[in-house]
Amino acid sequence: MIEQKIKELIGYDLPTAPKPLAAYIPAQQSGNMIFTSGQLPFKEGKLFAEGKVGNEVTEEKAVECAKISAINCLGTIKSLIGDLDKIEQIVKLVVFVNSAAGFTAQPKVANGASEFLVEVFGDKGKHARSAVGVNQLPMNAPVEIEMIVRVNV
């Protein structure tokens, strides 16, 4: 049901978990909690955008990058639990924004992920969040997101 709703909203199937770029695993389950590694805005195997938000990447494009990164987090979670309908609550997001000097709209960028999750999950999608400006991200990605969810085990 959740996956069908996602497909209707984004126009394509939920992506499979990407292969890690280094020595880590994409997600870890501990009891009824799942913690994802940071997910970049990969769409169809390529970064949706590259560069610093406020320079090479517009704020609007960065909002879309946050949404794509959240979708990739959900794909990673699905690889562990098999069915996103098992998600009881999106607990927390940590959103890193590759920010140009003086860029301060990290919360607005993070809303791309937050609003999408509430649209998909309703009240179960409401979460705590940190939106942090950083100097650089892997592969020059504009956004990286970590997600914590509680699942029905």
Secondary structure, DSSP 8 states (H G I E B T S, - for coil): -HHHHHHHHHSS--------SSSS-SEEEETTEEEE--B--EETTEES--S-BTTTB-HHHHHHHHHHHHHHHHHHHHHHHS-GGGEEEEEEEEEEEEB-TT---HHHHHHHHHHHHHHHHGGGG--EEEEEEES--GGG-SEEEEEEEEE--
